[in-house]
């Protein structure tokens, strides 16, 4: 297969080339991470300092600590999703929206793990 001059070929398909600063990951253009950062497709994060465990976007003291943090976050996502579903399924009488908002804010704060070196 031959692509037109303004396209690039991958897996027998033609795509427009990515603009400067973007990495070609067909069919999308991904970020190119800055020096000292690593990433995957659309997200970059700082490299963990020596002695810290790279937990993919966050740093932890150990592999076990990483697994524990990810499990805790996943458990809370499930709990809050269930609370939102219960609220949506009711007429709103059993919902405490202030508590729901506070819980979601706390969960989002956990998802924004401290940068490596600030653990």
C-alpha positions as CSV (number, residue, x, y, z in Angstrom):
1,X,0.0,0.0,0.0
2,X,1.2,3.5,-0.8
3,X,-0.1,6.5,1.1
4,X,-0.5,10.0,-0.3
5,X,2.5,12.3,0.4
6,X,0.6,14.0,3.3
7,X,-0.1,10.8,5.1
8,X,2.0,8.1,6.9
9,X,1.3,4.4,6.7
10,X,1.0,1.9,9.5
11,X,-0.6,-1.6,9.4
12,X,-1.7,-0.9,5.8
13,X,-3.7,2.2,6.8
14,X,-2.9,5.8,6.1
15,X,-2.9,8.5,8.8
16,X,-2.2,12.2,9.0
17,X,1.2,12.8,10.6
18,X,1.4,14.1,14.2
19,X,2.3,17.7,14.9
20,X,5.7,18.4,16.4
21,X,5.9,17.4,20.1
22,X,3.5,14.5,19.7
23,X,4.4,10.8,19.4
24,X,2.7,8.8,16.6
25,X,0.8,6.0,18.1
26,X,-1.6,5.1,15.4
27,X,-4.3,6.2,14.9
28,X,-3.8,8.9,17.6
29,X,-1.0,11.4,18.5
30,X,0.3,11.0,22.0
31,X,2.4,13.2,24.3
32,X,6.1,13.2,24.3
33,X,7.1,13.4,27.9
34,X,9.7,15.9,29.1
35,X,13.1,14.9,30.3
36,X,12.9,13.4,33.8
37,X,9.3,12.2,33.1
38,X,7.9,8.9,31.8
39,X,4.5,8.1,30.5
40,X,2.1,6.2,28.4
41,X,0.2,7.8,25.5
42,X,-1.6,10.8,27.1
43,X,-0.2,11.0,30.6
44,X,3.3,11.9,31.9
45,X,4.6,11.6,35.4
46,X,7.9,12.2,37.2
47,X,10.5,9.5,37.5
48,X,10.5,8.2,41.1
49,X,13.7,9.0,43.1
50,X,16.1,6.2,43.9
51,X,14.8,3.9,46.6
52,X,11.1,4.6,45.8
53,X,8.9,2.0,44.0
54,X,7.5,3.2,40.7
55,X,3.8,2.5,40.9
56,X,2.9,3.9,37.5
57,X,2.0,7.5,38.0
58,X,2.8,7.5,41.7
59,X,5.6,6.5,44.0
60,X,5.4,4.2,46.9
61,X,7.8,2.9,49.5
62,X,7.5,-0.7,48.2
63,X,5.5,-2.9,45.9
64,X,3.3,-4.0,48.7
65,X,2.6,-0.3,49.6
66,X,1.8,0.3,45.9
67,X,-0.7,-2.6,45.8
68,X,-2.3,-1.4,49.0
69,X,-2.8,2.2,47.8
70,X,-4.2,1.0,44.5
71,X,-6.6,-1.4,46.2
72,X,-7.8,1.2,48.7
73,X,-8.5,3.6,45.9
74,X,-10.3,0.9,43.9
75,X,-12.4,0.0,46.9
76,X,-13.4,3.6,47.5
77,X,-14.3,4.0,43.8
78,X,-16.7,1.0,44.1
79,X,-18.2,2.3,47.3
80,X,-18.8,5.8,45.9
81,X,-20.1,4.5,42.6
82,X,-22.7,2.4,44.6
83,X,-23.7,5.4,46.6
84,X,-24.2,7.5,43.5
85,X,-26.2,4.6,41.9
86,X,-28.4,4.3,45.0
87,X,-29.0,8.1,45.0
88,X,-29.8,8.1,41.3
89,X,-32.2,5.2,41.7
90,X,-34.1,6.9,44.5
91,X,-36.2,10.0,44.4
92,X,-33.3,11.8,46.3
93,X,-34.9,11.4,49.7
94,X,-32.2,9.0,51.0
95,X,-29.3,11.0,49.6
96,X,-27.1,13.3,51.5
97,X,-25.5,15.3,48.7
98,X,-23.1,17.1,51.0
99,X,-21.7,13.9,52.3
100,X,-21.5,12.5,48.7
101,X,-19.7,15.6,47.5
102,X,-17.3,15.4,50.5
103,X,-16.5,11.7,49.9
104,X,-15.9,12.3,46.1
105,X,-13.6,15.2,46.9
106,X,-11.6,13.0,49.3
107,X,-11.5,10.2,46.7
108,X,-10.2,12.6,44.0
109,X,-7.6,13.9,46.4
110,X,-6.3,10.3,46.8
111,X,-6.2,9.9,43.0
112,X,-3.9,12.9,42.9
113,X,-1.1,11.0,44.6
114,X,1.9,13.1,45.7
115,X,4.7,13.6,43.3
116,X,7.7,11.3,43.7
117,X,9.9,12.8,46.3
118,X,7.0,14.3,48.2
119,X,5.6,11.0,49.5
